[in-house]
Amino acid sequence: MSYLSLQPKLSASFKAAIICCMISLFGFLFNKFFLNERTQSFDTRPAQMKVLKFEDQDDGGVTVIDAKTNQVIDVVQGEAGFVRGVLRTIARERRIRGVNKDEPVFLISFTDGRLILQDTTTNTNIDLESFGSTNVQSFRVFLKNNES
């Protein structure tokens, strides 16, 4: 009798489970030790925050209002593609939850460069950085106008 015949046979599903665990462990270790520091942890300190209201105009534009001072910060002309798309997301979540559509939202810039549009009435956070720098700029400009 040989040594190999004394070893227990492992089922295919058990072997697959071991391989999955090894792949998961490899992925975790790779992420932990080799990825960019920005992807490992975020600096959660806000650098700047604005409380904003948005009002639709008849021509399809959007009036951006500082909710604290009630001053117009900007008027986004025309269809305002990206801005309008993000605002539709907020409006949809509010409609689903039955929340007043006129409540303000928070535009928060973090020290690590992230820009978040936060709707506390629906617990919706939209990470604007994920849509690219050109689209982010259409919101970042609201932080520069009429500093508050």
C-alpha positions as CSV (number, residue, x, y, z in Angstrom):
1,M,0.0,0.0,0.0
2,S,1.4,3.4,-1.0
3,Y,1.5,6.6,1.0
4,L,-0.9,8.3,-1.5
5,S,-3.6,5.8,-1.0
6,L,-3.7,6.6,2.7
7,Q,-4.4,10.3,2.2
8,P,-8.1,11.3,2.4
9,K,-9.7,12.4,-0.9
10,L,-11.0,16.0,-0.9
11,S,-14.3,16.7,-2.6
12,A,-14.4,19.1,-5.5
13,S,-16.5,21.6,-3.6
14,F,-14.1,21.6,-0.7
15,K,-11.2,22.3,-3.0
16,A,-13.2,25.1,-4.6
17,A,-13.9,26.6,-1.2
18,I,-10.2,26.5,-0.3
19,I,-9.3,28.3,-3.6
20,C,-12.0,31.0,-3.0
21,C,-10.6,31.6,0.4
22,M,-7.1,31.9,-0.9
23,I,-8.2,34.4,-3.7
24,S,-10.1,36.5,-1.1
25,L,-7.1,36.5,1.2
26,F,-4.8,37.5,-1.7
27,G,-7.2,40.4,-2.7
28,F,-7.5,41.6,0.9
29,L,-3.7,41.7,1.4
30,F,-3.1,43.3,-2.0
31,N,-5.6,46.0,-1.2
32,K,-4.2,46.5,2.2
33,F,-0.5,46.8,1.3
34,F,-0.2,47.8,-2.4
35,L,-3.0,50.2,-3.4
36,N,-2.9,53.9,-3.4
37,E,-3.3,55.5,0.0
38,R,-6.3,57.5,-1.2
39,T,-8.2,54.3,-1.8
40,Q,-7.3,52.9,1.6
41,S,-8.7,55.7,3.7
42,F,-10.5,59.0,3.3
43,D,-9.9,62.1,5.2
44,T,-13.3,62.8,6.5
45,R,-12.8,66.4,7.6
46,P,-14.9,68.8,5.6
47,A,-12.9,71.7,4.2
48,Q,-16.0,73.7,3.1
49,M,-19.7,73.2,3.2
50,K,-22.7,75.1,1.6
51,V,-26.3,74.6,2.3
52,L,-28.1,74.9,-1.1
53,K,-31.5,75.1,-2.6
54,F,-32.2,74.5,-6.3
55,E,-35.1,76.0,-8.2
56,D,-36.1,75.1,-11.7
57,Q,-36.6,77.9,-14.2
58,D,-39.0,78.0,-17.1
59,D,-36.2,77.9,-19.7
60,G,-34.8,74.6,-18.2
61,G,-32.1,76.3,-16.2
62,V,-31.6,75.9,-12.5
63,T,-31.2,78.7,-9.9
64,V,-28.7,77.8,-7.2
65,I,-29.5,79.6,-3.9
66,D,-27.5,79.7,-0.7
67,A,-30.1,78.5,1.8
68,K,-28.4,80.4,4.8
69,T,-28.4,83.8,3.1
70,N,-31.2,83.2,0.6
71,Q,-28.9,84.8,-2.1
72,V,-28.6,83.5,-5.6
73,I,-25.2,81.9,-6.1
74,D,-25.5,81.0,-9.7
75,V,-27.9,80.3,-12.5
76,V,-27.1,77.2,-14.5
77,Q,-28.4,77.9,-18.0
78,G,-30.1,75.7,-20.5
79,E,-30.6,72.0,-19.9
80,A,-27.8,71.9,-17.3
81,G,-27.2,68.2,-18.1
82,F,-25.1,66.9,-15.2
83,V,-26.5,69.3,-12.5
84,R,-30.1,68.5,-13.6
85,G,-29.3,64.8,-13.6
86,V,-28.0,64.8,-10.1
87,L,-30.9,66.9,-8.9
88,R,-33.4,64.4,-10.5
89,T,-31.8,61.7,-8.4
90,I,-32.4,63.8,-5.2
91,A,-35.9,64.6,-6.3
92,R,-36.7,61.0,-7.0
93,E,-35.5,59.8,-3.6
94,R,-37.6,62.5,-1.9
95,R,-40.7,61.6,-3.9
96,I,-40.3,57.9,-3.0
97,R,-40.0,58.8,0.7
98,G,-42.6,61.6,0.7
99,V,-40.2,64.3,1.7
100,N,-40.7,68.0,0.9
101,K,-38.9,68.7,-2.3
102,D,-37.9,72.2,-1.2
103,E,-35.6,71.1,1.7
104,P,-32.0,72.2,1.2
105,V,-29.1,69.9,0.5
106,F,-25.4,70.1,1.6
107,L,-22.5,70.5,-0.8
108,I,-19.4,69.3,1.1
109,S,-15.8,69.6,0.0
110,F,-13.4,67.4,2.0
111,T,-9.7,68.1,2.6
112,D,-8.8,65.1,0.4
113,G,-10.5,66.6,-2.6
114,R,-13.8,64.7,-2.6
115,L,-17.0,66.5,-3.2
116,I,-20.3,65.1,-1.9
117,L,-23.8,66.3,-2.4
118,Q,-25.7,65.2,0.7
119,D,-29.5,65.1,1.3
120,T,-30.0,64.5,5.0
121,T,-33.8,64.1,4.5
122,T,-33.3,60.9,2.5
123,N,-29.8,59.9,3.7
124,T,-28.6,60.2,0.1
125,N,-24.9,60.9,-0.5
126,I,-23.7,61.4,-4.1
127,D,-20.0,61.3,-4.5
128,L,-19.6,63.8,-7.3
129,E,-15.9,62.8,-7.9
130,S,-17.0,59.5,-9.4
131,F,-18.5,61.4,-12.4
132,G,-15.2,62.9,-13.6
133,S,-13.5,66.3,-13.1
134,T,-15.5,68.2,-15.7
135,N,-18.8,67.3,-14.1
136,V,-17.5,67.9,-10.6
137,Q,-16.5,71.4,-11.6
138,S,-20.1,72.2,-12.4
139,F,-20.8,71.8,-8.6
140,R,-17.5,73.0,-7.2
141,V,-18.2,76.4,-8.7
142,F,-21.1,76.8,-6.2
143,L,-18.6,76.7,-3.3
144,K,-16.6,79.6,-4.8
145,N,-19.5,82.0,-5.3
146,N,-20.6,84.2,-2.4
147,E,-18.4,82.4,0.2
148,S,-20.4,81.6,3.4
